Amino acid sequence: MNWIEEGNKYLMHNYARLPLIFERGEGVYLYDTNGKKYLDMMAGIAVNILGYNHPVITKTICEQAKKIIHVSNLFYIKPQIELAKILVENTTGDKVFFCNSGAEANETAIKLIRRFFFSKGQPDRYEIIVFKGGFHGRTIGALSATPNKEYQKGFEPLVEGFRYAQFNNISSVLENINKKTAAIMLEIVQGEGGINVADKKFLQDINQICKEKEILLVIDEVQTGIGRTGKLFSYQHFNLSPDIITTAKGLGGGVPIGAVIAKEDIASSFTPGTHGSTFGGNYLATAVAKEVLNIVNNENFLKKVEENGNYLKDKLKKEFNFPVKGLGLMVGVELPENISAKEIVKKALDEGLLIITAGKNTIRFVPPLIIEKHHIDEALEKLKRIL
Ligand SMILES: Cc1ncc(COP(=O)(O)O)c(C=O)c1O
């Protein structure tokens, strides 16, 4: 039996896996077990922002592994504190909670919203407005916040208290506000939903409504955060003041870690025993994430992400006659109905190109942020042959 047959025998079939096994990576390239080289324009679904075998990440993992990997949050953890400080100093938040994934970060945010209003003596304010096309994760709370019938089917009853509004439609938000409304939670660029970028006016109206009505503004930066869009966090393009920010994916450069950053008055509703995570914020993950942020949170680095993102978008627009959307290095090409995005992704493998789908029929580019223009040229040459 080969590895793919063994995989089918022993692993749950909850993913539509491609029949491919990678052995190693270097920079923006991956190599499979037959030695075939692939240009990676998906970065493990927007995770490997510094590519593969990055010297700083590799060194930090090795050095930290020789000291301590995990001790639990019964103790203070130095790199966790250092990482929290960087996140607080670069966002609207004051305090950080660490977990291990995006769904967990959003699950934490949902609990934090409820707990905040409970602490204020308003336990009936628990409703959260989320958006059609949004994606917040697969745990039961995050899934309830993800208005996608395909993902939710068979998992009912879902957690109550979520209202589904239309993205980029402020009237729909207003229609959903009532005396139970606690928070509005959204992605600035809906990633899984098809690379749908929020309008500036829509975001600023939401920011204003939240301020006026004392509704919490929660930005899901799981996919858009950590430099992906050309700013450390995507809300920073729009001068918003989120009360809670969730992030994960790129933060650990491939090592699992999630974080929730909240303003002081909200964060303080979590008291000892109210929430926790065994692995959250462990030595290994936080030591690596700290180094990732030291590299990414740099003006020149972020400027280059923006430039390369625009370069990719412009080239896609020039080469193909399809709608191109996105922000920074989070880019989507919406294909017409007669071309299947899933088929293009499969064909790209033959050309040695890794891309993924998003939404209904969009191909998504979320490459390592260290990508250079000549890699983008190479990806476009491959794509031209496929399309
Ligand atoms: C915006 C957003 N939120 C949450 C998640 C869930 O993250 P995870 O898969 O790490 O649980 C994702 C994953 O794609 C995401 O894109």
The ligand as an SDF file (V2000), in Angstrom:
LIG
                    3D

 16 16  0  0  0  0  0  0  0  0999 V2000
  -11.0290   34.6870    8.6930 C   0  0  0  0  0  0  0  0  0  0  0  0
  -10.8210   33.3500    9.3120 C   0  0  0  0  0  0  0  0  0  0  0  0
  -11.2230   33.1360   10.5740 N   0  0  0  0  0  0  0  0  0  0  0  0
  -11.0510   31.9470   11.1740 C   0  0  0  0  0  0  0  0  0  0  0  0
  -10.4730   30.8900   10.5300 C   0  0  0  0  0  0  0  0  0  0  0  0
  -10.2970   29.5770   11.2240 C   0  0  0  0  0  0  0  0  0  0  0  0
   -8.9600   29.3890   11.5160 O   0  0  0  0  0  0  0  0  0  0  0  0
   -8.4010   27.9250   11.8790 P   0  0  0  0  0  0  0  0  0  0  0  0
   -8.5250   27.0880   10.6710 O   0  0  0  0  0  0  0  0  0  0  0  0
   -6.9750   28.1870   12.2950 O   0  0  0  0  0  0  0  0  0  0  0  0
   -9.2270   27.4380   13.0130 O   0  0  0  0  0  0  0  0  0  0  0  0
  -10.0450   31.0610    9.2090 C   0  0  0  0  0  0  0  0  0  0  0  0
   -9.4580   29.9340    8.4670 C   0  0  0  0  0  0  0  0  0  0  0  0
   -9.4060   29.8890    7.2660 O   0  0  0  0  0  0  0  0  0  0  0  0
  -10.2190   32.3130    8.5750 C   0  0  0  0  0  0  0  0  0  0  0  0
   -9.8420   32.5370    7.3090 O   0  0  0  0  0  0  0  0  0  0  0  0
  1  2  1  0
  2  3  1  0
  2 15  2  0
  3  4  2  0
  4  5  1  0
  5  6  1  0
  5 12  2  0
  6  7  1  0
  7  8  1  0
  8  9  2  0
  8 10  1  0
  8 11  1  0
 12 13  1  0
 12 15  1  0
 13 14  2  0
 15 16  1  0
M  END
$$$$
